Amino acid sequence: MEDPIHREILEEHARSPRCQKFLDSFTHSANWISEKTGNRCEVTANINNQIVRDIYFKSQGSALSIACGSIMCCEVKGMATREVKNLCFSLSEYVLKGTEFSLFGDLEVYRTIIRFSERHDCSLLCWRALEKSLNH
């Protein structure tokens, strides 16, 4: 069963996504194309002193991928890059393998998303682009 609060959060982020533009100049960027769906996401970020100062995304995919990209940007802005890398890994492990993980903020929506395996790829699309950008 889907949590109505989670649905409301996802719908709000899909209707009015935050951080959905490109930076004129950035220190990190990457894109990810899903082999499963062909959906794509590009992430651009400014990282200074190992802190994510600004982050934006552009997703060509489902409403869920857009909502999750918006949530991602809101949650990681201001975080240290090592924390963001850990978050990318832990969230992916949680979604794909059910590994225990403490969700916070709007990331709580993943408690509902994990119940729908057909949506896992969309929900992680932007996270994969972010992780790739941090590993370059």
C-alpha positions in Angstrom: 0.0 0.0 0.0 1.2 3.5 -0.9 1.6 6.1 1.8 -0.6 9.2 1.0 1.9 11.6 2.4 4.7 10.1 0.3 2.5 10.4 -2.8 1.8 14.1 -1.9 5.5 14.8 -1.5 6.3 13.2 -4.9 3.5 14.9 -6.7 4.6 18.3 -5.3 8.2 17.8 -6.5 7.0 16.5 -9.9 4.6 19.5 -10.4 7.1 22.1 -9.2 10.6 20.6 -9.3 13.3 22.5 -7.5 16.8 22.9 -9.0 15.8 22.1 -12.5 18.1 24.3 -14.6 21.8 24.3 -15.5 24.5 26.3 -13.9 26.5 28.6 -16.3 29.7 27.4 -14.7 30.2 24.4 -12.5 32.9 22.2 -11.0 31.2 18.8 -11.5 28.8 17.4 -14.0 27.7 14.0 -15.4 24.8 12.4 -17.1 23.3 9.0 -16.7 21.2 7.1 -19.3 19.2 4.2 -18.0 19.9 1.1 -20.0 16.4 -0.2 -19.0 14.3 2.8 -20.0 16.4 5.1 -22.0 15.6 7.9 -19.6 18.4 10.4 -19.0 19.5 12.8 -16.3 22.2 15.4 -16.3 23.5 16.9 -13.0 25.7 20.0 -12.7 27.1 21.1 -9.3 29.4 23.7 -7.8 31.5 22.1 -5.1 33.8 24.2 -3.0 35.9 23.0 0.0 34.3 19.6 -0.5 30.8 21.0 0.1 28.0 20.9 -2.4 27.2 24.7 -2.8 24.8 24.5 -5.7 23.3 21.6 -7.6 20.9 21.3 -10.5 19.5 18.6 -12.6 17.7 18.0 -15.9 15.8 14.8 -16.3 14.2 13.4 -19.5 12.1 10.8 -18.0 9.1 10.0 -15.9 7.4 12.3 -13.3 9.0 10.1 -10.7 12.5 10.6 -11.9 11.9 14.4 -11.9 10.4 14.3 -8.4 13.3 12.2 -7.1 15.8 14.5 -8.8 14.2 17.5 -7.1 14.3 15.8 -3.7 17.9 14.8 -4.3 19.0 18.3 -5.0 17.1 19.7 -2.0 18.6 17.1 0.4 22.3 17.2 -0.7 22.8 21.0 -1.1 25.1 22.0 1.7 26.4 18.5 2.4 30.0 17.4 2.3 30.9 15.4 -0.8 31.9 12.3 1.3 28.4 12.4 2.9 26.8 12.7 -0.5 28.8 9.7 -1.9 27.7 7.7 1.2 24.1 8.8 0.7 24.1 7.8 -3.0 25.5 4.3 -2.2 23.3 3.8 0.9 20.1 4.9 -0.9 20.8 2.6 -3.9 21.5 -0.3 -1.6 18.2 0.4 0.3 16.2 0.6 -2.9 17.7 -2.3 -4.7 18.6 -4.7 -1.9 16.5 -3.6 1.1 19.6 -2.8 3.1 18.7 -0.9 6.3 19.2 2.8 6.0 18.0 5.9 8.0 16.0 8.0 5.7 15.5 11.7 6.5 13.6 14.7 5.1 11.7 14.0 1.9 13.9 10.9 1.3 11.2 9.2 3.4 9.3 8.7 0.1 11.6 5.9 -0.7 9.8 3.8 2.0 7.0 3.6 -0.5 9.1 3.5 -3.7 10.9 0.4 -2.6 7.6 -1.5 -2.7 7.4 -1.0 -6.5 10.4 -2.7 -8.2 9.3 -1.4 -11.6 9.9 2.2 -10.4 13.4 1.6 -8.8 15.3 2.6 -12.0 13.4 5.9 -12.3 13.8 6.8 -8.7 17.6 6.3 -8.8 18.2 8.0 -12.2 19.4 11.3 -11.0 21.3 9.8 -8.0 23.3 7.8 -10.5 24.2 10.9 -12.4 25.2 12.6 -9.2 27.3 9.8 -8.0 29.1 9.7 -11.4 29.8 13.4 -11.2 31.4 13.0 -7.8 33.6 10.2 -9.0 35.2 12.2 -11.9 
